[in-house]
Amino acid sequence: MDVKIKNIVSWTIPYFGNNHYCSYGVLQVTDGTTTKNCRTKGDVIGDTTGYQYITFNRRRYEVVNKGRLHSPALTLRPVC
C-alpha cells in the first residue's frame, strides 16, 4: 500500500522559548482505506537534526520537507 499525507492538520514552527528545534505538527495520513491523524515525533536530543517521523499501521515513516520552512511540501518515506 502507498501511504500519503492527505492533509496538514497543524504545523508549528518553533520560536524562542519553545523546546523544539525543528518544525512539528499533526498530519492526516491515508493508505486508501484507513485515515488517521498522526503527530510527528523525533524532535529530541540524540536524533539527527531535522529527523521527523510518524507511526502508521505499526510502521514508521520519515517525514521529508521538500519545500521551505514557511510553506512545507511534506512527503513520507518508509524507514526500514
C-alpha positions in Angstrom: 0.0 0.0 0.0 1.1 3.5 -0.8 0.9 5.8 2.3 0.3 9.5 1.6 -0.3 12.7 3.5 -3.9 13.8 2.9 -3.9 17.0 4.9 -1.7 19.0 7.2 -3.9 19.5 10.3 -1.4 21.7 12.2 2.2 22.7 11.6 4.2 24.6 14.2 7.5 26.4 13.6 9.4 26.7 16.9 10.5 30.1 18.1 12.2 31.4 21.2 11.1 29.7 24.3 9.9 26.5 22.6 11.8 23.3 23.5 11.7 22.0 19.9 14.4 22.8 17.3 12.7 21.7 14.1 9.1 22.1 12.8 6.5 19.6 14.0 2.8 19.0 13.7 -0.2 16.8 13.1 -0.7 15.1 9.7 -3.8 13.4 8.3 -2.4 10.2 6.7 -4.2 7.7 4.5 -3.4 4.4 2.7 -6.5 4.4 0.6 -8.7 2.5 3.1 -7.7 3.9 6.6 -7.3 7.5 7.5 -5.6 8.6 10.7 -4.2 11.8 12.4 -0.6 11.2 13.3 1.7 13.5 15.4 5.3 13.8 14.2 7.9 12.5 16.6 11.7 12.5 16.8 12.5 16.1 17.9 14.6 15.1 21.0 18.2 15.3 21.8 20.1 12.4 20.2 18.1 12.3 17.0 19.7 13.6 13.8 18.9 17.3 13.1 15.6 17.7 11.4 14.6 14.0 11.6 10.8 13.7 12.0 8.8 10.5 11.7 5.2 9.2 12.2 3.9 5.8 13.0 1.0 4.5 10.8 -0.3 0.9 10.9 2.6 -0.2 13.1 5.2 1.1 10.5 7.5 4.1 10.8 7.6 6.7 8.0 10.1 9.6 7.8 8.5 13.0 7.1 10.5 14.8 4.5 10.0 18.5 3.8 10.8 19.2 0.1 9.5 22.8 0.4 10.6 25.7 2.6 10.1 26.3 6.3 7.0 28.6 6.0 5.5 26.7 3.0 6.2 23.0 3.6 5.8 20.3 0.9 5.7 17.2 3.0 6.2 13.7 1.8 6.6 10.3 3.5 9.4 7.8 3.1 9.3 4.3 4.7 12.0 3.6 7.3 13.4 0.1 7.2 
